[in-house]
Amino acid sequence: MTQEKTRTHCEQCGTCCRKGGPSLHRDDLRLFAEGILGFGDVVTLRRGEFVHDQITGQLAPLEEELVKLRGTGLSWSCAQLELDGNMCRIYDNRPVECAALKCWDTAEVEAMYAVDRIVRADILPEGHPLLDLVEAHEAECPYERLEDAMLGFVNDDPGAEAAVFEMIDYDANFRTVFRERTGASAEDCDFLFGRPLHRTIRQYGVDIVTRDGRSRLTRMAHP
């Protein structure tokens, strides 16, 4: 993050909100307990997933999962931001990272950025019936396995593409069955099971193309 020395107060320009929703911390658990946030308001970034670190500016795999406010559509612009007027829908109950962020002096948010972040198990406490499903999905779709398959694909391993699609299909079918049986939304699934693999494979510079009814992996010209 950079520091802007010319400001001394928030001008509600919305710039920070458009750069991505905040990661959530232990002090933010009350937002779920009080009904201010629900599953559909957040997204899980899973261990091993490549993310942009807002402090270092580097793209790197996560060593531990995190939960953050979801973005709008495919962008990271915070879904809680009302674009007309740059107003936050939950400003009086905004997450602690938002309250700590001052664009003209980022020292406070940098100090707490990676401290006491919460994971899915903090929101779904021990014994919650959905935890077994989260763990079952994680066991079949870990990013370590996906990365190995992706490395095989870019190195022309003949069996790697099939291994990637096996994981993508499992992930997609898991979500479909869960939604059909529970009435959950796609957004709920993004919290419970992380972002769909057919989208996140792009972090490896690979995408899916479908021709004549057949899907294949292809290397992206501009990852």
N, C-alpha and C positions, 0 to 999 in steps of 0.2 A: 504493500500500500504506500501511497505517497502522501505527503503532508502539504496542505495548502495554508501558507502562513498569512494570507491576506484576509481570511475570514476569522471571525470570533464567535459566530453563532450560526445555527442551522437556518438556511434560507428556504428550506422545503422545495428544493429544485427537483428532487426525485432521482438524482443521478445515482446515488448509492443503491436505491431500490431497484434500479434498472440493471445494476451490475450483478444481481443475484440475491435471492433470499438468504437470510442468515442461517447458520447452523444453530441447533438448539442445545441448550445446556440444562443442567440439573434444576436450576431455578425456574426453568420454563415448564417443568412438568405440571405446575399448577394450571397452566393454560388448557391442558387436556382435562384435568380434574374439574375445572370450572366451566367446561363446555365452550370455551373461546376458540379452541382448535379441535378439529377432529381428524380422523385418519386421512380424509380426502384433501386436507390442507397442507400436508407434508409429503415429502418423498425421502426414501432411504437411498443413500449411496453406499453400496456394499463394499466390504473389504476386498481389495485388489482392483477396484474400479479406478480408472484414471480420472483425476479431477484437477482443476486449476486451483492452486493454493493462493488465496487472496493476499497472504502476507509475503510469501517469497516470490510470487508471480510465476512459479514453476508448475508444469504439468507432471504429476506423479501419481503412482497407485496408492490408494488409501491403505494404511496399516491397520486401521480399525474402521468399522462402518460409522456413519453419522446420519443424523436425521436433520433435514432442513426444511424451511418453508418452500413450497413448490413454486415453480415458475409459471409463466403464462404460455400455454401452448408448448412449442419446442424451444422457447427462449428461457433465459434465466431471470427475466424481469419479474420481480416478486408479484405473485398473484393477489397479494393483499393491497397492492398499490392501485388506487383509483386514478387512471391516467388523466381524467378531467379534473385538474386542480392539484395533482400530485399529492393527494391525501392518502394516508394509510388507514385502512378500514379498522385496524385494531390498535391504533396509535397509543391509546391510554393503557393498553395491555400488550404492548409490543415486546418481543423477545429481548433478553438481556443484551444480546450482541448489538441489536439496533440501538438500545438505550446508551450503550457504551461508545458507539461509533460517532466520532467527530471528524469530519473530513479534513479539517484544518489541523488536527492533532490526533493521530491514530494510535498514540502510545497506549491508551487504556484498552482499546479493543485488541491490540496486538498482544497485550499481556494476558488476556483471558481467552484468546481465540481458540486454543486447543485444550483448554482446561475444562474438566467436568462436562464434556459433551455427552449427550445421551444416545442410546442405541434403541433398537426396537424392543428389547427385553425390559427396558426401563418403562416404556409406555404399556407394554403387555407383561405385567408382573408374573412371577412364577405361578403356574397353575392355570394361566389363561388358556382357554381352549384353542386359540389361534396359534399359540406358540409351537405346537407340534407341526402345524402346516408350514410355518415359517422355517422350521428346522428341516423338514422334509424337502422343501424347495431348495434350501441352501445346500443340502447334501448332494443334490443332483445337478446343481447349476453354479458351482463355485467359480469365481473368476480365475483362480489358478488353473483349473482345467480348461477353461475357455482360452486363456492365454497360451497354454501349451498347444492347443489345436490350431490357434491362429498362427503361431510361429511355424507350425508344420505346414500350414497352407502357403504362407509366403515363401517357404523354402521348398515348395513343390512336393511335399509329402502326399502321395496319392490317396491316402485314407483320411487326411485331415479335414477336407471339405465335408465329408459325411459326418465326421465327429462334431463339427461345428453345427451343422443342421440338426443333428440329434439333440443337442442342447437347446437350440433355438425352438425346435418343435415341442420339446418337453416343457419349456418355459411357457410358451404360448398356450398349449393345451391345459397346463396346470391352472393358468389364470382363467381360461374359458370355463372350465369345470367349476372352479371356485365361484365365479360370478353367477353361473347358472343355478348353483345350489344355494347360494346365500343372498343373491340380489345385490351384491357389492358392486361398486363402480370401478372403472378402470383406474381412477385416482386412488381409491382405497388399495388396489393391488400394488400401485407404485410405492406405497408405504410398506405394505406387508412383504412384498417380494422384490422390491427395488425396481429399477427401470427395465423395461422389456429388452431382452438380449438382441432382438432384431434391430433395435435402435443403437444400443451401446457398442455393437461390434464396430461402429464407425470410428471409435477411438483407436482402433488398430489400423486405420487407413483402408478398411474393407467395407463394402456394402453388398447388398443383394440386388440382383437384376433378375427379372423374369421374362423369358422369351419362349413362345410356343408352349406355354403352360408349364415350363420347367424353370425352377429357381436355381441360380448359381451365384457363387461368390465372385466378386470382382474387386480389383484393387482400385481405390479412388485416386483420381489424378491430383486432387487437392484435399487431403484429409483434413 
